[in-house]
Amino acid sequence: MRLNESLETLLQWLLEKIIAKKVVCEGPPTPADVRFRGYSRVLVQDSTILKLPIHLFADFSGVSNGESSVCNARIQATYDLVNFRLLDFSIDPYSRNDLAVAAQLPLREGDLSLRDRGYLVLNELQRHLDAGADCIYRHKAGTLYIDPQTLEPIDLPALLKGNGYLDMEVLLNNPSRTRVRFVATPVDEETANLRRMKAKKETRGHNPSEAVLYLMSWTIFITTIPADRADFKQILAIYGLRWRIEIIFKAWKSHMKFHLLHRVSKRQLAILLKARLLVITAAINVLYNTFERAIRHRYRRRLSLLKFTNYLCKSPANFIRALRSLSAIDERNCPLIDALARYCCYDKRKRQNYSEVFESLA
C-alpha cells in the first residue's frame, strides 16, 4: 500500500467515523441517559508532547539553543468523562500551544469543561456562558480581576491576607467584563513550599514576584458554576477528574507505544499517527466503553483503563478477540468478559479509584 495523500484521507475519514460511532451495550445506563450533576458531557482537554526525528524541525518546531535542537509535535485530545469517548484529536506543531487552540473546543448547552490554566483565555469563560455551558479553571498568575462594586482592579494578596476563605463574584478584565465566581482557600505550608520550588525551577533563574509566591499559599479557582450547585470542596474534587486525560496519555505511551517513531517523512508521520489514533479511538470508544458498561452491569465492578489497554496491547490477537467478542457481549456466556472482570478491573483498596470518585460526585 502506498503511503500517500489518499491513504491519509482514508485514515482521517475512518477516524472521524469511529469518533462519531454510537455504542449501545448490555445494561443501563445508555450514553444518552447519563448525566453528571446535570451535565450531559464533561469535557477534559489536554495536550501531550511527542518527540519527532530532528529532520522534521522545520515543519513542527521544538526547542533549540546554541548547542542542540529537539523536534516536537503537540497532540491535543478531548475526552468526554460521562460517555467514555474520545471526541477530538489534532496533531500540531510544538509552537502551537494550548492558548492558541482554546477557542476551538466545540461547546454545547449542558457541557462542563475542565482544562488546566494553559487554556485560560478570559473570553473563553464568556464563550461558555453564551453556549449554556460551565467551566472550571485554576487561577493563572497575572490574571486581573475587577471589583463588581467599585470597578477597580482587585489586589489579590491584600484581599486574601484578611480572609481565611473566599467565595465571591468578580468581573474579568475582558471587553465583556464577564461575571464569574472566585473561590479560594489556603493550603498547608508544605504544599505551598513545593509549589514555590517548582515555580522557581521552571522560571530558570527569573524568580517570581513576592505577590506570585504569596498566592501559591492558596488554591484558587474561577468558575461559572453557581455557589448553590457546588461548594469549594466539590469544585476541587470535580476539577481533579481532569487527570483522567493524563491516564489516557499514559496508556498511549506506556502500552500502545504511541511515542516510538523511526525516521519518516512528514506525510508518513501523519499517516502513522492517524493510524495509531484510529486504533486508540477504537480501543477506548468502542471496546473500553462497551466492556466497561457490561462488566459494571454484570459484576458491579469497574474496568481499569490502564489494565485493559495493557491487555489489548500484549498481542494483536487480544485486540481481535475483543472485537469478535462484541457480538457475544449480551450473552450470558462471554469468556472474555469473565476474564476481564477477573484480571483487568480495579483492585479493592481503601483509596477510591477514579470510577468511585466520579460516581460519588455525580
BELNORFEN-V352118 format. One line per field, one symbol per residue. ss: DSSP state (H for helix, E for strand, - for the rest). burial: b if it has 24 or more other C-alpha atoms within 12 Angstrom, else e. A space follows every 50 residues. Layout:
BEGIN
ss=???
burial=???
END
This chain:
BEGIN
ss=----HHHHHHHHHHHHHHHH----------HHH--E--E-EEEEEEEEEE EE-HHHHHHH-EEE----EEEEEEEEEEEE----EEEEEEEEE----HHH HHHH------EEEE--HHH--HHHHHHHHHH--EEEEE------EE---- --E--HHHHHH---EEEEEEEE------EEEEEEEE--HHHHHHHHHHHH HHH------HHHHHH--EEEEEE--------HHHHHHHHHHHHHHHHHHH HHHH-----------HHHHHHHHHHHHHHHHHHHHHHHHHHHHHHHHHH- --E-HHHHHHHHH--HHHHHHHHHHHHH------HHHHHHHHH-E----- ---HHHHHHHH-
burial=eeeeeeebeebbeebeebbeeebbbbeeeebeeebbbebbbbbbbbbbbb bbbbebbebbbbeeeeeeebbbbbbbbbbbbbbbbbbbbbbbbbbbbbbe bbeebbbeebbbbbbbbebbbbbbbbbbbeeebbbbbbbebebbbbbeee eeebebeeebeeeeebbbbbbbbeeeebbbbbbbbbeeeeeeeebbeeee eeeeeeeeeeebebbbbbbbbbbbbbeeebbbebbbebbbbbbbbbbbbb bbbebbebbeeeeeebeebbbbbbbbbbbbbbbbbbbbbbbbbbbbebee bbbbbbbbbbbbbeeeeebeebeebbeebeeeeeebbbebbeebbbeeee eeebbeebeebb
END
